[in-house]
Amino acid sequence: MAGIIAAMTPAARRTAVLAALCGLLLISCSPANPAPVDGFVFGYQPLWPFADQQEADQSTADWHADPGATALAFTRDFLDFNEIDRIAGATEDDDEAWVDVGYRLPDDRVATAATIHLARFGPAADAPWEVVGTRDEVLTLQAPPYGSLVRDTVEAGGRITGIDESLHLQIRQSGQDRALGDYCCLPAGGQDQPWSAQVSMTRAPRPGTVTVVVSTGGHVAEVERFAVTGLRVQ
């Protein structure tokens, strides 16, 4: 073995030695950030329904091709906001969409609870849709910044306009059937007033993306406004 290594070029010797060390130490020497497939880089935090590109590439459900259906499934099946079952409006371009989801008022009008932001998860023109966040106005979730690396406890914050609001926070993750963390509730209200609260994960997340959601309601529906953001855990 020593004679073989001695006959190698310096670059080849370094590669062989590194491979041997990796084997002895039982560690992975693959790159921390492998090269993207076909040059495609997903520029957002993948919240739902896919945890990563591999899951998205295995997409088979018809509703994955419909941003409106994906947005409603996100609110119902992932966030458990069952009363939010209407689309109030939508804007779509080639690879992004914004869907207004809401609930029916007693007078049959539809009130918007949030604007869901979606992006196509892959380079193909018909790649499936992925929820990546919300576009916030009345209730915002600004901290921690989108894509931040967090630990067990999240210091969340934003701004709110409303009267007698009660903020409920949760941390969720794609593939998990229950919330990882839950905090209820923070009294809030006023005109564009700041709010802040801590929510801790009492269940261990998998490395990847987690979703923080803040919601308020109780006047005419259990959830009347909500906002989400995507954060990273290791």
N, C-alpha and C positions, 0 to 999 in steps of 0.2 A: 504493500500500500504506500509506504514512504517513497519507494522508487517511482511509483506512478505519479504521485503528487509533485515530486521533484522535477519530473519531465514536463509538467504543465506550464502554461504561461502564467505570469503573476495574477492576471484577472481570474483565470480558471482556478488557480490555487485558492484565491480568496473565496470563490464560490463554493469549492469543495469543503473548505474548512468551516464555512458558515453552515453548510448543510449538515456536516457532522455534529457541530455544536447544537444545532436545533434538535437533532435526533437524540443526543445525549440528555439534553435538558427537557425534552418532551414539550417543546414550545412550538408555536406556529410562527413561521417566518414569512407568511404571506403579507402583502401590503395592507396597511390599515385602511386605506381607501382604494380598493381595486378599481381598475379602469372601467369607465362606463361602457355598457353594451352599445355597440354601433354609434358611439359618440354621444348618446343621449344622457343628459343629466337632469334629473327631476329637481326643479328649483324651489320646492316647497316641502314642508313637513307633511308626511302622509298620515292623515288622521284616521280615515275610514273610507271604504271597506277593506282596503288592502294595507298590510303592514310594510310591504316592500315591493320592488319591481318583480320579483319572482312570482309572488301571489297575483299581481296584476296580469302577468303574462299568461296565467292559467285561468283567466276570467272566462266564464261560460254563460252566466245569467244574462238574460235580455235586458234587465233594468240597468245593468252596468253601462249600457250604451245611451242611457237617458239621464241627463243631468237633473231634471226635475224629480224623476223617480228616485234617483240616488240621494238627493237632498232630503226628500220626505222619509226615506228609509233611515237615513242618518238620525233624524230627529226622533223617529219612532223606535227603531230597533237598537240604536246605539245609545242615545241620550235618554230614552224612556219618556219622552214628552209626547204622550199619546194624543193629547188634545190638538196638537199642531199637525193638522192633516190637510191643509190647503196650500195651493200655490197662488200667491197674490201677484206675481210678475216674474219675469226672467229676461236676462240678457245673455247671449251666447256668441262667441266667435270661434275660430278654428280650434283652439286648444284651451280655452278658459270659459267659465260660465259663472253667472251670479244669479241665484234663485231666491226670491222672496218667499219664505214659508210663513204660514200664519194659522189663525184659528177663526172660527165663525162667531161673530158677535150676536147678541140677542135680536138685533134688527136685521140679521142675515148678511151684513157687510163682513168682509174679511179683513182682519187686522194683522199687520205684519209683525211677526215676533223677531225675525232675524233675516239677514241676507247671507245665504250660504255661498261661499266661494269654492268653486271646483276647478280642477285642472285635469287634462288628459294624462294618464299615467303611462307614458310610452311615446315613441316617436311616430307611430302609425297614425294616419288620419282618423282611424276608427278605434283608437286605444280607449280603454274603459275610463270612466270618470272617477276621480278621487276627491273627497272633501279635504280641503287644505286650510280652511279658516272661515271667518265671517267678516263682513264689512260693517263696521259698527258706527252708530251715531248716538242714539238715546242712552244706551248702556254700552260702555266700552270696557275692554280688557286689554290694558296697555303694558302691564308688568306681570311677570318678567317679559322682556322683549321676545318676540317671536323667534323660535329656534334656539333659545337659551338652554344651556346645560344646567339641570337642576338636580337636587338631592331629595331626601325624604320629605322635607317641608318646603312648600312653595309660598313665597310672599307675593300674593296677587294684589293687583290694584288697577284702577281705571277711573272713569267718571260716569255720572248718572244724572239724568233729569227725570223727576217724577215726584209723586206724593205718597207718603207712607209706604215706601218700598221695603222689601225684605229680601236680601241677597243670599242665595243658596249657591255654594261652590262645591264642585266635585272634580276629581281627577279620574279619567277613564283611559283605557287603552284598547286598541283594536285586538280582537281575539279573546278578551277577558269578559266574562259574563256579568261581573259586578264592578262597581266603582272601586278604585284603589284607595281613594280618600274622599272624605265628605265633611263639609262644614255648613252648619245651619244654626242660626241665620244672623245676618248683619243688618240692623236698621239703617236705612239710607233714604235720601231724597233731596229735593231742592232743584235749583237750576244749574246744571253743569257742575255738580259738586264732586269732589274727589272721594273715593272710597278705597279701603284697603283691608285685607284680611289674610290670615294664614290658613292653609289647608295642608294637612299631613297625610302621607301615604301610609296606611296601616297594613296594606298588602303589597308584597314585593312586585315591582314591575319587571317586565323583560327589557333588556337593552333595546333602545330604539326611541320611538316617539310616543309621548303621552299627550292627551287632550285635557286641558283645563276648561271647564265650562262654568259660567256664572249666569244665574237666572233670577228673575223676580216675577211676581204675579200675586194672585189672590183677590183681585178686584172683580174681574169678570171671568177669569180663567186661572187655572193653577199656575201655568207658565204663560206670561204675557210678553216678556222680552228675554232674550238670552244672547250671549256672545261666547265664542270659543277661541282658543289659541293653541298652537302646537309647540311643545317643548321637548327637549331631549333628555334621556336618562342613560346611564351606562351600567 
